[in-house]
Amino acid sequence: MKLFTIGDSVSQGFMSLSAARTDNSYSTLIAKKMNLALQTAQYRFADWNVDGIPLNIEVIMRELQSRYGSNIGGLEWVTVAQTINRVVDRAEDYYERGEGRADNPYDNSTRYFNNVAVWGFEVSDSWQVTGETCQTAILLSQKKHPTGDDAFTVGADNPMYRTALKVLNPSLDSAYKKLSQLGWLKLHATGTDENGNQIADRDGNQIGGTGVENLILWLGANNALGTVLSLKINQTPNNENLRPHTLDHLLRAKSGWNLWHPADFAADYREMIDRVDAIMKNNVEANWKVFIGTVPLVTIAPIAKGIGETTSIPIEKKIDGKKVVVEEIYYKYYTYFPFQEQFAIDTERYLTMQDALHIDNCIREFNETIKSEVARLNENHSQERYIVVDTCKMLEDLAYKRNNGQPPYEFPHDLKFIYPPVNTKYYHADREGVLKQGGLFSLDGVHPTAIGHGIIAYEFLKKMAEAGVKDTRGTVVSTELQWLGDNGIIKGDLLYSNPIRIMQEIYGKDSLASIALRFVDFIKNFARK
């Protein structure tokens, strides 16, 4: 197997709060550059073609635009919620009771995916969550809500577990029910499960054992992301006798933790990376490499809008192994992007500057852990088997506000002078359909657009090329993505090439606040719903 991907929502291809365009995921773009035939045995990924799961904000906004044009006037606001509910119910019906329901196989032929990334996954979920875990979680929910319809939820219930089930066991074959992300890695790399046994499906066919040449491993964001989704911090207790990964997944999910203490993260990450290394040491493919993404600073994501006065904070960083101090801009408060300062204060929905600094400093320690673990393993192997792709530095260099409007990131050549330019601010287009800001983050304010995924692919490809990774034709993989033209990334990014004209309605409209809060409450719980 030329390429295998383990990760969370970004690696899965999340955009606008939905696993909707996995064909535009950075990992899919990498597979294309490796000349792999998509949706064949060379590289398969799950496709969520009915409005996506759990909730596709872009579909909702385009439905509103189709009905109301570029602005919503007067009494039309009364019908907005009904229009939104119609889109939400369509997806809910499909994924709860229709063909996408949990007890219906993904299709008649798919036994596995090369991309087993699942949104909401924390580090230890990579070995703790299996198809069986997902079925248990869904069953428990159905017992609590027998009709499968809860008026206080948005979309299908337990969307993370529904998604994970179809990714980890698309055929719903009992032979694969105990396979986690790492379980699938072991099966493909060595031909056996965690107990050393070969697995045969219901038809008697054995899969796996061809080896894994290149592994993308990018987890850790969800060990901090909940802080900006809920605008609250609930940190793990740093109990050395009870690290989070030692708890059962379903029990840990009830804890409500949304920020790992750096020591807890270090313990979880070491357990994961040691499990990966044990698998790869027995890999059928001798010339293997693992490409590991660092954890981005979640406070840069535009879902958490900086408001109020700014302060320049000296931050100590390691650059090329040397400690340097750089000045970064932080805001007095951080709140959800549609809300103004007074609304945030009145509703107490905000993080303080001290909160944001604490979150960022924890993540910086996460990344020191990742880099030290990579160095340890490479030393054990006496060669560079594990390669860090510093996605945290990439986002810091892209950050518009954090860099006072002058981000130092070096864009790929074809992106340097596109107009309108793209940046990390929250997406906004005017009523004429001209992009005014944003373009790198999708409408949930957390996940990349297709252009954003392209930049991530570019960063991974640079490291893969340096490591001498070859495509199926035997040549070193190219870093040159197809950005331009009818089949290019830019044209395929509809948020950029076909901007949403009704976006201006969500800015400065108090009448939208009650509707927005409904979805905010869903967003902050989505990773564990």
Phi, psi and omega in degrees: 000124185287324186212133177224137186238127173239129181184200180243217190297321181296315179293333178285336180104025180300138171214138176052045176067030185207141168279080189244326185234060179296343175291340178261004181298150179302324181291326176293320177297322177295318178301320178297317180293337177274005178066030178275140178282115183289147179059033169234185178299342180286321177197105178252145174215152181289142180242127183248082195268003177247085177064359179075169179223135008273332188200119183263102183295327180296318178299318179297313182294323179287330175293318177297318179296320180299325182274320189250354184079219184267356177209153180251120187248146170044239184291349179298335179300334180297330185262358183299313182300324179295320179296316179297316181299327180296319178291315181299316182294328179298314179291320180299315179300319183290314187272345176260320188233349182263208184295337180272008184296162189295329185266014178245126181303157179303312172201193185270356187229337186283124177257334182202164174241147173285335176254107181253024176294143181221130181297145179086353184287131170270175184304309186286347176295340183298334176241347183270330185265124178236174175301324179294320176303316182295317179298322178296315181297318180294318180297317179299321179293319181293330176291326180285323179233081187303331182282345183073013182226113180245118185297343183261006176249166178242121180082189181296144179286156181048049186297326180296315181290326176297319179293311183299321180301314182288334178282317185275337178210069186299331180274352185055031178278129182299340179296333185252005190293339181260011181271126174265186174302313179289331176297318176293321177301314181295319181297316180288322184284324188239342182089003181228163176275188185295342178264006179082016182257143172286153183240132174243139180283183184297341178264004179087006181273137175259138177236168178090181177083007179274349182091156178238116184278315182229122178247127169264125181230110184219093178226158177131337182299321183284358171276006177212339189298328182301339180294319180275342175283325182259346186057037175215155177246125174230091190274147175297153191280354183056052175263109185295344178267357181211070178290149184307322184290348178277350179273150172300142185304310184294327176290317179295324181297333180281348185292331183081006178298135177229003175215119180279131170301140182309325179291323177293318178299317181300318180294316180295316185292320179297319178300317180294311186291329176291324175295318178298315183296321178299324177291311186291335176297332180257017182296133176298325177280118184284326185263067185257155176217152179238126180252118191245123177276144174275173184269120179293153174287112188290341180286349176282333180303133188289358173299328177261093184281129176284130179226160180085189183293155181252155177225136176271117186251128175287125182242128177274128181228161172255120178236119183055039176081358181249142178278128177227158178247125178236154179266129177233147185268128175237153182259161180296319180225158172229125182223179180293145191305325183283347193265146177268170188302314184294322178297318180298318180292317181297323182265356181057036178252084180196159166254149175274169176301321179295322176299312182299318178297318180298315179300312181297319181293324175298315181295322177299323176290323175307313186288330172295322176298312181302314182292322180289324177293321177296317179297319179299313182292319179297323177294321178296326181273350182060023175197168184273087175274327184250131186231127180276130170253109190279077180291337176293312179297322178304312182290322177300319179289334178278337189302122185284305183288320182300332180256023176056040176078009180228066182296134185273004184299138179267102182291153169304153188308314185289349179259350188297324185233027175290150179226131359293151178289162179249152176207183186269005177290164181293141185304133177207128174234149180275179186288350174270357179084029177255126179294125182260330179196166179086208180110347178256334176248141179282188192287347175279353179073011183234316188259152185291156166282181176298322176295318177300318177296324178298319179295320177297315178302318180301317180293318177294318182297324178300316179291324179293320178295317178299327181278356178081021178296135183249150176276185184291347179267359177089008178255151179301134186301139181274149176266358185274103178275158177273093180275322189257170177091173184297331180256014183276168182297319183296314180295325180284346177274094187292334176297331178268311186281339179222070187303152181273112187288339183273001181303326183298344180288340182271357180262123173069026181248103179297332182293342179271347189302314183295323177291316181298320181297328177300317181282329175299316179297328175289314182302317186291342179254359193296330184290343182232019184280000000 
